[in-house]
Each structure stands twice: as structure tokens, then as C-alpha cells.
């Protein structure tokens, strides 16, 4: 049997926020300094509950872990052996106690009233979830579960930890059976008066009234079961505060009341989609007009620059031009926030070595590119060499057409 004196302070009294004790051992693990204390109010990570933060003297505790039977407090910098005062980051701990005790109640009610057994629990920094052995959980079922949990919160049921021997444990109706491998000695139980009896080593509230509220957020299918997301207590209020502020922002942007926000956003999104399609059609028409204008110009080489245009626009111009002016070659450039682009193209009736023309342009522009057959595309650092590049292409074209 473990006597009360040998239990750590966080287990004897989870509401203790400050403790005078001693540093009895110090060391480093993977370069991180740690301290072992005679007694501690800082909970080491375990059973799905994250570690506490706090202070040893004025040195911050960044992580707490159980290792080889000792609780290692990993600190921001090394601390010395001897007497010390440990302070708990109470806001963080109380949040964990709310989420964790909330999960006990939620799992107990889901199991006892609805027959949905909990198979896993995660306490995240923002939301928590339990995995329930139920294929689907509809909106109505979620509301029924949330209502049943709220009833137990209103009943302000006492939550009590106790330790029992293995023999006593075997004779009790404990909800979640199964102790960790290698478990020795007595068993710690958490009882929610009249609702649940379960094994757990974590820190808990003294009454379900301190949960304030459990809010179910939504579900997700998972390995034949259902993951149910929830928040408890302070997180419910913080989340509601955030949502209210987001809704106020959206009301201003969408000029709609809360009830009309989704419809207003949908209408805006549909309008944007329609306009994007319209812009695409107009861009296609513009590319075609540019190509037809170039096709009407005299000479076997034409050139064009499109400020703000992109690669797909140049390709469209090139495609139309090569089909409508088969005896012409063209040197096209464009500049947009992403950089400078160039393109060399020739129609079927123009016996030009397009790759050679492209490579010449790339060299003069100080850029690079590639292509084969009738099209060469590239990128350049700037447009300074544009006139010179055009001249080089002209030379190559005139050798062919002479
Ligand atoms: Zn627990």
C-alpha cells in the first residue's frame, strides 16, 4: 500500500499552487537541465494529460516527466540542490483539470446512457477529443449527449480520488478495465459520485460544477468509430468570445446579420467565380486580337510586349499566330510581378530554327529557357536586352529568308 505521505503533492491536493520543498538531485538529459524534488505540485505528463508548467524559485519549468520512478523537472537553466519554493502555472493546470475531468464525465455519460464506449482521449492545446466506438453520431445524438452531460454538471457531483489494493480493484465495477503493463501496487481510482468509477493518475476537479460547461463541437469518422471534438469550461467561453468577434468582423464585411452570413458568403463566392470566368473569356479574346494584329503586320518577323501579362497569355498569342500567319516568326515578351518572360514562335511555313532563335534571345537577355520544334519559352532577369535580342533573331531570320 502506498501511504498518503509518499504520494506527490499534486496527487494529495491538486489545488495546491505553491509548495516549499527541496531540490534533491540535478542532472542533464540531452543537454536539458533537470531537477528532482523531494515533493512536487507539478504534474508529469501522463494518462493523456500534458505536463504542468511553473517555477522552481525564479527558474521556469518547461516540461515535467516521470523517469525511472523520479519526476524530472526540466528547467530553463540549471538550479542548485537545497531548499526551494515551487510555484504552479495555475491557469494552465486548471484548464487541464477542466478538460480532463470533463472527459471523464463525457465518457461516463456516453457509455452509461447511450452505450458509446470511449477508446481514446486527446487533450489538445485548443480542442480535446474522444474516440467513441459508434459508427455514426448525428447532430441530434450530439445534442442529446451534451444535454445529459449538462444535467450532471448542474447536479454538482463530487469527484473523489482514492487508492485501492489490487484485490479491492478486482471486486469493483470499474468502467475502463486494464492497467498499464508492469503496473505494481495499489490502483488509483477516480469516482464521480453516482456516475462513474474509473482508473486514472491525473489531476481532477473536486466537483462537476467546476466544469461550468461541456460543449460538443463536431465529429469525424475514424477507423469504424467516431471522433468527437469538445471543449470544457474556460475554453467554451474563450471560444464563444472568439466566434463572436469573428462574426462581428464578418457582419461588417458581408453586410449581413449573423443568420445571413453563410448565404452572403456563398453569394459572394458565386459572383467571384462568375467574374473569374468572364475575365478568362475576355483574356482569351484579347490574346486572339493581339495575334490577329501581329498577323496583319508586314515582314517575316514581328514582335510584341505585354506589360502585366503571364506565360499562358503569351502561349495563347503564339498559338493563334502560328495558325493564322504560318509564314511568320514572332518574338513575344511580358513582364509581371513574378518576372520577365519571353517566347519565340514560328509558323509551319517558316523554315526557321526556332530553338536556335530562342537560345540566341536567352543569351542576349541573360536568361534561360527551352523548347523544341516551333516554340521556345524562357525567363529573363530584365528587359534591358530586348532590342538587341530582337536584332539577333532578325539576323537569323534574314539568313533563312534571303
Ligand atoms: Zn483522470
Boltz pocket constraint, residues with backbone or C-beta under 6 A from the ligand:
constraints:
  - pocket:
      binder: B
      contacts: [[A, 100], [A, 101], [A, 104], [A, 190], [A, 199], [A, 200], [A, 201], [A, 202], [A, 203], [A, 204]]
      max_distance: 6.0
